């Protein structure tokens, strides 16, 4: 008779374990980023999230002048998304910064760069690929998971140092 209750108790155990998992859905992994690209008839928006460690080598608040300079340099470079995100030429895109924010956890141990840009394409229907040129400058960055949705449907690919162009 106890065997009849075993599946139910197993289900309760599995369910309680699932409920205890973090709700944010995407783990903070050093060297790995996530880029979401959303394209509709009028606009193409990119949302990038990368652990700060991959970009400046640390995540806590800067403690030295050199670390403060590293953050300032990063912020300056991020003002021009066109130097890191290059669409195919016939789409005639010129990326524009929407926002760039460093988000720290409550303990101050982890921080992510939350970055948004508009591709601002004159011929949006011609957008077929995007080169992600962050890898050349940020050696700690190993991969970026790219999830896109647009006229082509939904796609999910991983961009890496040796294959940094994403095709839609």
N, C-alpha and C positions, 0 to 999 in steps of 0.2 A: 504494500500500500504506500509506503514511503517513496517508491520509485515514481508513482504518479505525480508527486510534487516536485521531483527533481527538475524537470524542464521549467516549471514555473519559477523555482528558486534561482535557476541559472539565468532565466530571463531578467529577473529582478537584479541580479548581480551585474549582468552586462549593461542593463539600463542605467543603474546607479553609477557605473564607471563612466558611461557616455555622458551623463549629465555633469559629472565632475570635471570633464575636459574643458579647456579654455574656450570661450565663446568667440574669440576674434577670428578663428578660422585659419589663420596663416601664422606659422611660427616665425620667430625672429631667428634667422640663420645667418651667421657671419659669412660674408662672401657671396651671398645670394640675394637678389632683388626680385621685385615683381613689378611689371609694367602692364597696366590695363589701357587698351586703346579702344575708344568708342567713336565710331564714324556713322553719321547719319547724312541726310541729303545736304545739310547746311554747315556741318561742323565736324572737326576731328579733334578729340581731346585725349591727351595722354596723362595718366596718373601713375607715377613711379614711387615705389617705396623700397628703400635700401637701408640696411643697418649702417649707421654712421661710421662704424669701424672700417668698413670696406672703402670708405672715401678719404678718411683722415687718419686712420690707424688707432682711434680710441673712441669711446662712446660717452664717457662721463663728461661733466663740465670741464672745460679747459682749465689746467692748473698753471701753465707756464705761458710766457709770451709767445713761444714757438707754437704751442697748441692753439692759442688765440689767433695767431697769424694763419694757421692752417684752416681754421673755421672761416676766417675772413676771406681768404683766397678762394675757398670752395664757394662761398656765397657770391663772390664776384664772378666766378666762372659760370655759375648757374644762372646768372642774369641773361645769358644768351643761349637758350636751348638749341639754337641752330648749330652750335658747335658740337653738340652731342647726339642730336637726332636729325638725320638727313633723309628726306623722302626722295623718291625717284623724281628726276628733273622735270619730266613732262607734267607732273601734278602742280608744279609751280607753288611750292609751299615755303612759307617763311615762319618757322616756329616762334611763338610769342609766349613769354612767361606768364602764367596765371598766379602761381604761388609757390613758395619754397619755405618750408618750415621744418625745424628740427624738433621732433617730439620725443621727450624723455619719459621713461617709466617712473612710477612714484618713488622707487628706491634710488633712482639716479644711476643705475648700473647699465641700463641699455638705452640706446637712442636710435631713432630712425629718421632718415630724411624723407619727408612727404613732399612730393614735387609734382606740380601740375603745369601742363603747357597746352596751348592750342596750336595745332599744326598750321592753321590759317592758309589753306590751299586755294588758289585761284581756280584750279581744275580738280576739285575734290574727287570726281568720278574717275580720274586717272591715277589716283593713289593706289599703288600696287605693292610697294615695299618701303621699309624704313630701316636705315642703317643705324645701329646703336654704337656710337663711337666712345662710350665711357670706358670701355675695356683698355684702350690704348693708354689712357692716363692713370687709371686707378687699378694698379696691379693686384690689389687684394680682392677685387671684384672678380668672381669666377663665373657666375651665370646670372641671367635675368629671365625669369619665367614671364613670357609675354602672352597675355590673353587678349584677344581682339574680338570685336563684334562690329559688323558693318554689312554692306550690301552683299558681301561674299559669304555671310553667315558668321558662325562662331568658330574661332580657331585658338588653339593653345600650342605654343612651341617654346623651346628654350634657346635663348641666344647665349652664345659663349664667345670667348676670346677669338677662337678660330672660325666661328660662324655667327657673326654679329648682325647679319642682315636678315630681317624678318620679311617674308613675303605673304601678302594677303590673298 
